[in-house]
Amino acid sequence: MPTSSCAEYVASLLAEGAFRLGEIQVTPDFSLSHREDAGKDDLEVSTDPWKALEIARYDDGGRYRALKTAANLRHGWRLQLADSSEVLTALDFFYPAAIGMMVAHQAGNLTATPLRVTLERQSGMYAVVRKLNGEQAVAVVSRLCCGAVPCLRRKIWSLTCDGPPLESVTRNTPGQREVPLLCSEACNLFVAAGRHVVKGDPAPAGE
């Protein structure tokens, strides 16, 4: 996705007012903070968009965040940036490719891959995941995607090639402008979890 298209999209969002992306609140003065910290004045402030890399790395307890779209972004910070270009840079560090995926979706260029297609192309040690059935897939979604620390992406892929998307792109939070984090295909973590289910292995720690 061309950077210019993403930059224009972010600029257009800011021109209309504050918005949310995942756990982040973005305001028209190019300020970013955890959405639960909005309005607080005791935050650690930085003017460097690259600070987002550090902020996104660990949760409030200092644990490494392997999944950047997990609902465990740490609190206590604010980025006061110079322009919409720096806002885009920071957002890409917090949620890689999220803005680009939304721009592609709006342009009709984002294709969701059904879970069955994703599973069928696995090979080697992951080939066994092709045997994952529908009931098992739903269980993986419940535990991995919607567990104690849920993934914030909206699953626009379906379980089968002719099935409906698991979630809607247009779901909104009342009173809030929200840019959705889109999930167009089951991720590697899902495939790995599905492999454990098919093999009957205990779920790895953290799932």
One Martini backbone bead per residue (centre of mass of N, CA, C, O) as a GRO file, in nm:
protein
  207
    1MET     BB    1   0.092   0.038   0.027
    2PRO     BB    2   0.099   0.351  -0.019
    3THR     BB    3   0.202   0.598   0.186
    4SER     BB    4   0.028   0.829   0.075
    5SER     BB    5  -0.249   0.696   0.129
    6CYS     BB    6  -0.214   0.669   0.437
    7ALA     BB    7  -0.160   0.967   0.499
    8GLU     BB    8  -0.430   1.072   0.388
    9TYR     BB    9  -0.608   0.912   0.578
   10VAL     BB   10  -0.506   1.028   0.845
   11ALA     BB   11  -0.561   1.324   0.777
   12SER     BB   12  -0.871   1.285   0.744
   13LEU     BB   13  -0.927   1.192   1.030
   14LEU     BB   14  -0.813   1.445   1.180
   15ALA     BB   15  -1.008   1.653   1.042
   16GLU     BB   16  -1.266   1.512   1.208
   17GLY     BB   17  -1.099   1.409   1.459
   18ALA     BB   18  -1.113   1.187   1.682
   19PHE     BB   19  -0.957   0.855   1.727
   20ARG     BB   20  -0.948   0.495   1.708
   21LEU     BB   21  -0.679   0.240   1.759
   22GLY     BB   22  -0.752   0.020   1.939
   23GLU     BB   23  -0.584   0.146   2.233
   24ILE     BB   24  -0.583   0.420   2.070
   25GLN     BB   25  -0.568   0.771   2.103
   26VAL     BB   26  -0.652   1.024   1.858
   27THR     BB   27  -0.571   1.363   1.798
   28PRO     BB   28  -0.568   1.665   1.615
   29ASP     BB   29  -0.277   1.737   1.774
   30PHE     BB   30  -0.099   1.470   1.748
   31SER     BB   31  -0.209   1.275   1.977
   32LEU     BB   32  -0.100   0.991   2.178
   33SER     BB   33  -0.280   0.732   2.362
   34HIS     BB   34  -0.417   0.565   2.582
   35ARG     BB   35  -0.754   0.543   2.605
   36GLU     BB   36  -0.746   0.531   2.934
   37ASP     BB   37  -0.560   0.819   2.934
   38ALA     BB   38  -0.748   1.022   2.851
   39GLY     BB   39  -0.675   1.346   3.000
   40LYS     BB   40  -0.418   1.302   3.128
   41ASP     BB   41  -0.127   1.478   3.313
   42ASP     BB   42   0.082   1.211   3.410
   43LEU     BB   43   0.251   1.166   3.151
   44GLU     BB   44   0.476   1.035   2.937
   45VAL     BB   45   0.654   1.248   2.717
   46SER     BB   46   0.678   1.242   2.353
   47THR     BB   47   0.818   1.351   2.014
   48ASP     BB   48   0.878   1.047   1.922
   49PRO     BB   49   0.761   0.803   1.710
   50TRP     BB   50   0.977   0.574   1.793
   51LYS     BB   51   0.866   0.522   2.083
   52ALA     BB   52   0.654   0.308   2.003
   53LEU     BB   53   0.838   0.061   2.007
   54GLU     BB   54   0.877   0.057   2.315
   55ILE     BB   55   0.583   0.063   2.413
   56ALA     BB   56   0.496  -0.210   2.246
   57ARG     BB   57   0.682  -0.436   2.387
   58TYR     BB   58   0.538  -0.391   2.673
   59ASP     BB   59   0.366  -0.430   2.945
   60ASP     BB   60   0.280  -0.332   3.260
   61GLY     BB   61   0.461  -0.596   3.370
   62GLY     BB   62   0.709  -0.643   3.148
   63ARG     BB   63   0.592  -0.808   2.922
   64TYR     BB   64   0.614  -0.952   2.632
   65ARG     BB   65   0.469  -0.861   2.309
   66ALA     BB   66   0.404  -1.079   2.060
   67LEU     BB   67   0.118  -0.938   2.024
   68LYS     BB   68   0.027  -0.626   1.905
   69THR     BB   69  -0.308  -0.685   1.916
   70ALA     BB   70  -0.319  -0.704   2.202
   71ALA     BB   71  -0.494  -0.623   2.515
   72ASN     BB   72  -0.174  -0.493   2.648
   73LEU     BB   73  -0.117  -0.205   2.647
   74ARG     BB   74   0.052   0.028   2.784
   75HIS     BB   75   0.067   0.277   3.015
   76GLY     BB   76   0.174   0.627   3.069
   77TRP     BB   77   0.152   0.780   2.780
   78ARG     BB   78   0.269   1.035   2.533
   79LEU     BB   79   0.234   1.153   2.198
   80GLN     BB   80   0.378   1.457   2.062
   81LEU     BB   81   0.332   1.549   1.747
   82ALA     BB   82   0.376   1.725   1.434
   83ASP     BB   83   0.214   1.519   1.238
   84SER     BB   84   0.054   1.288   1.035
   85SER     BB   85   0.312   1.135   0.959
   86GLU     BB   86   0.394   1.065   1.253
   87VAL     BB   87   0.139   0.915   1.322
   88LEU     BB   88   0.174   0.688   1.118
   89THR     BB   89   0.440   0.580   1.225
   90ALA     BB   90   0.338   0.504   1.507
   91LEU     BB   91   0.102   0.317   1.421
   92ASP     BB   92   0.290   0.112   1.273
   93PHE     BB   93   0.431   0.027   1.538
   94PHE     BB   94   0.185  -0.068   1.696
   95TYR     BB   95   0.018  -0.149   1.402
   96PRO     BB   96   0.107  -0.327   1.163
   97ALA     BB   97  -0.066  -0.240   0.865
   98ALA     BB   98  -0.347  -0.127   0.952
   99ILE     BB   99  -0.388   0.114   0.764
  100GLY     BB  100  -0.337  -0.030   0.494
  101MET     BB  101  -0.577  -0.230   0.523
  102MET     BB  102  -0.800  -0.015   0.533
  103VAL     BB  103  -0.742   0.113   0.261
  104ALA     BB  104  -0.778  -0.146   0.096
  105HIS     BB  105  -1.069  -0.199   0.180
  106GLN     BB  106  -1.192   0.069   0.071
  107ALA     BB  107  -1.077  -0.011  -0.231
  108GLY     BB  108  -1.123  -0.334  -0.272
  109ASN     BB  109  -0.813  -0.490  -0.199
  110LEU     BB  110  -0.922  -0.687   0.032
  111THR     BB  111  -0.861  -1.030   0.090
  112ALA     BB  112  -1.010  -1.293   0.229
  113THR     BB  113  -0.904  -1.596   0.398
  114PRO     BB  114  -0.999  -1.887   0.444
  115LEU     BB  115  -0.921  -2.119   0.669
  116ARG     BB  116  -0.907  -2.368   0.481
  117VAL     BB  117  -0.688  -2.247   0.297
  118THR     BB  118  -0.470  -2.205   0.510
  119LEU     BB  119  -0.451  -2.507   0.599
  120GLU     BB  120  -0.395  -2.647   0.313
  121ARG     BB  121  -0.096  -2.493   0.285
  122GLN     BB  122   0.028  -2.667   0.482
  123SER     BB  123   0.350  -2.792   0.596
  124GLY     BB  124   0.508  -3.030   0.735
  125MET     BB  125   0.461  -2.991   1.071
  126TYR     BB  126   0.168  -2.842   0.975
  127ALA     BB  127  -0.009  -3.047   0.808
  128VAL     BB  128  -0.206  -3.156   1.037
  129VAL     BB  129  -0.402  -2.898   1.040
  130ARG     BB  130  -0.596  -2.995   0.812
  131LYS     BB  131  -0.776  -3.166   1.036
  132LEU     BB  132  -0.928  -2.934   1.126
  133ASN     BB  133  -1.224  -2.869   1.258
  134GLY     BB  134  -1.485  -2.669   1.324
  135GLU     BB  135  -1.496  -2.707   1.632
  136GLN     BB  136  -1.193  -2.660   1.678
  137ALA     BB  137  -1.177  -2.377   1.556
  138VAL     BB  138  -1.368  -2.241   1.758
  139ALA     BB  139  -1.192  -2.305   2.005
  140VAL     BB  140  -0.948  -2.137   1.914
  141VAL     BB  141  -1.089  -1.869   1.899
  142SER     BB  142  -1.177  -1.858   2.198
  143ARG     BB  143  -0.885  -1.888   2.324
  144LEU     BB  144  -0.696  -1.701   2.140
  145CYS     BB  145  -0.881  -1.447   2.038
  146CYS     BB  146  -1.097  -1.453   2.319
  147GLY     BB  147  -0.947  -1.434   2.570
  148ALA     BB  148  -0.804  -1.281   2.834
  149VAL     BB  149  -0.613  -1.171   2.585
  150PRO     BB  150  -0.726  -1.027   2.331
  151CYS     BB  151  -0.769  -0.981   2.006
  152LEU     BB  152  -0.845  -0.680   1.814
  153ARG     BB  153  -0.907  -0.816   1.571
  154ARG     BB  154  -1.109  -0.849   1.284
  155LYS     BB  155  -1.262  -1.131   1.155
  156ILE     BB  156  -1.301  -1.157   0.795
  157TRP     BB  157  -1.289  -1.447   0.803
  158SER     BB  158  -1.364  -1.779   0.728
  159LEU     BB  159  -1.402  -2.117   0.776
  160THR     BB  160  -1.520  -2.122   0.489
  161CYS     BB  161  -1.557  -2.059   0.152
  162ASP     BB  162  -1.899  -2.012   0.207
  163GLY     BB  163  -1.877  -1.839   0.453
  164PRO     BB  164  -1.899  -1.620   0.695
  165PRO     BB  165  -1.784  -1.386   0.864
  166LEU     BB  166  -1.696  -1.358   1.194
  167GLU     BB  167  -1.676  -1.042   1.140
  168SER     BB  168  -1.730  -0.698   1.142
  169VAL     BB  169  -1.614  -0.399   1.018
  170THR     BB  170  -1.872  -0.202   1.130
  171ARG     BB  171  -1.814  -0.207   1.413
  172ASN     BB  172  -1.921  -0.003   1.693
  173THR     BB  173  -1.861   0.252   1.925
  174PRO     BB  174  -2.036   0.436   2.111
  175GLY     BB  175  -1.917   0.765   2.056
  176GLN     BB  176  -1.697   0.642   1.851
  177ARG     BB  177  -1.412   0.666   1.655
  178GLU     BB  178  -1.328   0.372   1.462
  179VAL     BB  179  -1.047   0.190   1.361
  180PRO     BB  180  -1.007  -0.107   1.237
  181LEU     BB  181  -0.866  -0.417   1.303
  182LEU     BB  182  -0.764  -0.632   1.058
  183CYS     BB  183  -0.843  -0.984   0.973
  184SER     BB  184  -0.773  -1.176   0.672
  185GLU     BB  185  -0.603  -1.404   0.836
  186ALA     BB  186  -0.485  -1.660   0.977
  187CYS     BB  187  -0.239  -1.697   1.191
  188ASN     BB  188   0.037  -1.854   1.316
  189LEU     BB  189  -0.085  -1.894   1.598
  190PHE     BB  190  -0.332  -2.048   1.501
  191VAL     BB  191  -0.190  -2.282   1.359
  192ALA     BB  192  -0.035  -2.381   1.607
  193ALA     BB  193  -0.286  -2.433   1.783
  194GLY     BB  194  -0.421  -2.633   1.586
  195ARG     BB  195  -0.200  -2.847   1.597
  196HIS     BB  196  -0.233  -2.916   1.898
  197VAL     BB  197  -0.525  -3.011   1.878
  198VAL     BB  198  -0.491  -3.244   1.674
  199LYS     BB  199  -0.261  -3.388   1.859
  200GLY     BB  200  -0.338  -3.348   2.174
  201ASP     BB  201  -0.195  -3.120   2.299
  202PRO     BB  202  -0.096  -2.910   2.507
  203ALA     BB  203  -0.120  -2.596   2.565
  204PRO     BB  204   0.062  -2.345   2.543
  205ALA     BB  205   0.193  -2.106   2.697
  206GLY     BB  206  -0.053  -1.831   2.669
  207GLU     BB  207  -0.330  -1.968   2.547
   0.00000   0.00000   0.00000
